[in-house]
Amino acid sequence: MGNKPAKQEQREEILLKIVPPLDQAYVRWLAQDIERIHGFTPRNSRAMKPPDDYIEYMRLNGWLDVDLDDPDLAHLFK
């Protein structure tokens, strides 16, 4: 008497780790930036400029819009 246990279905799952394609210009810029930060840097090192398409991408997403009068950011500029 009572309820019969439900049949457990055997599912065969295959998990894959897929890496999306990377833009080589971004990889080179990132590698240079990481080397500049963690490696040897000369005294008068110049700031590195990211590729123009990444600047445009960041501008379209609003990542470059910084309000310097924002009270939450005031402690960073003192």
C-alpha positions as CSV (number, residue, x, y, z in Angstrom):
1,M,0.0,0.0,0.0
2,G,1.0,3.6,-0.3
3,N,2.7,5.6,-3.1
4,K,5.2,3.9,-5.3
5,P,8.5,5.7,-5.6
6,A,8.9,7.6,-8.9
7,K,11.3,6.1,-11.4
8,Q,14.5,7.9,-11.6
9,E,15.6,8.7,-15.1
10,Q,19.2,8.3,-16.0
11,R,20.4,11.4,-17.8
12,E,23.7,11.4,-19.4
13,E,25.2,14.9,-19.2
14,I,28.3,16.1,-20.9
15,L,29.8,19.3,-19.5
16,L,32.2,21.3,-21.7
17,K,34.3,24.2,-20.8
18,I,34.2,26.6,-23.8
19,V,36.3,29.7,-23.9
20,P,34.8,32.5,-26.1
21,P,37.1,33.9,-28.8
22,L,39.3,36.7,-27.5
23,D,40.2,39.9,-29.4
24,Q,44.0,39.8,-29.8
25,A,44.3,43.6,-29.5
26,Y,42.6,43.5,-26.1
27,V,44.8,40.6,-25.0
28,R,48.0,42.4,-26.0
29,W,46.9,45.6,-24.2
30,L,45.9,43.6,-21.1
31,A,49.2,41.7,-21.1
32,Q,51.1,45.0,-21.3
33,D,49.0,46.6,-18.6
34,I,49.5,43.6,-16.3
35,E,53.2,43.6,-17.0
36,R,53.3,47.4,-16.2
37,I,51.5,46.9,-12.9
38,H,53.2,43.8,-11.6
39,G,56.5,43.8,-13.4
40,F,59.4,46.2,-13.6
41,T,58.3,49.8,-14.5
42,P,60.7,52.6,-15.2
43,R,60.5,55.8,-13.3
44,N,58.8,57.9,-16.0
45,S,56.5,55.3,-17.4
46,R,53.7,56.5,-19.7
47,A,50.1,55.6,-19.2
48,M,48.9,53.0,-21.7
49,K,45.9,53.9,-23.9
50,P,43.5,51.1,-24.7
51,P,42.4,50.5,-28.3
52,D,39.9,52.9,-29.7
53,D,37.1,50.3,-30.1
54,Y,37.3,49.5,-26.3
55,I,37.1,53.2,-25.4
56,E,34.0,53.5,-27.6
57,Y,32.6,50.3,-26.0
58,M,33.2,51.7,-22.5
59,R,31.7,55.1,-23.5
60,L,28.5,53.4,-24.9
61,N,28.1,51.4,-21.6
62,G,28.5,54.6,-19.5
63,W,31.7,53.4,-17.9
64,L,33.6,56.5,-18.8
65,D,31.0,59.0,-17.4
66,V,32.3,60.1,-14.0
67,D,30.8,63.0,-12.2
68,L,33.6,64.7,-10.3
69,D,31.2,66.5,-8.0
70,D,29.7,63.2,-6.8
71,P,29.8,63.1,-3.0
72,D,30.5,59.4,-3.0
73,L,33.7,60.0,-4.9
74,A,34.8,63.1,-3.1
75,H,37.2,61.2,-0.8
76,L,39.1,59.9,-3.8
77,F,40.0,63.4,-5.0
78,K,41.3,64.8,-1.7
